[in-house]
Amino acid sequence: MRESIKGVAFDLDGTLYPNYRFNIKLVPFVLKEWRLLSAFGKTREIIRREQEKSIPQGDFYYYQAQITAKLLAKSPEAEVSLLKEKIEKSIYRGWEPLFKNVRLFKGVTQVLDALKKAGYKLGLLSDFPPETKLEYLGLGLDIWDAVHCSERCGALKPHTLSFLKLAQAMSLPPENILYVGNSHSYDVTGAARAGMKTALIKNPLFPGSRTKTPTPDFSFHNYRQLHNFMIK
């Protein structure tokens, strides 16, 4: 399998850094905006169910705000527009500074450097806009051959559209890409459906089910293992 891989792509949240390190910083926002955050989370699951039938056309962010507004019992057009602005300001832009001083998983930068030196193309796909977060994490855009946000093509993971768009941006066929993520439901399922090879980073304390399908092509607990798998 390794011989066919020409590029390695990564999820961001929970894959390049442990989720708990960000979640601790998020506590004040959760306490203040728990109703918005709860409705926002339910909205994303609704969108994921609906996009399996058809991808909504038009402005993804406005469509997202419409669903969130209904869950919050706000329906007038003006309320939706205001909610869209609030989500942009409070969640998308508001969360980004929280990534300052969030530490990456041990070995991430070394693995990225080694992959680059070995000739692999590097890609990144996130459900949330990743550019500013990458800068705060010390993983600037110059490292990557392609950085993509699924929301900008109107379909959240695990829909195949965003994975195929990433492959196109990396100028590689999907079958020549290894996609690395921490979520079986979103990362492994979506990448496998798109024809990519898959690698799943697991928490050794919570390994999860071994019977989920599709089965990842490679599972690892730390980035040293990924390095040893990819670098001869």
Secondary structure, DSSP 8 states (H G I E B T S, - for coil): -GGG--EEEE--BTTTB-HHHHHHHHHHHHHHSHHHHHHHHHHHHHHHHHHTT----S-HHHHHHHHHHHHTT--SHHHHHHHHHHHIIIIIITSGGGGTT----TTHHHHHHHHHHTT-EEEEEESS--HHHHHHTT--GGG-SEEEEGGGGT--TTSHHHHHHHHHHTTS-GGGEEEEES-IIIIIHHHHHTT-EEEEE-BTTB---S--SS--SEEESSHHHHHHHH--
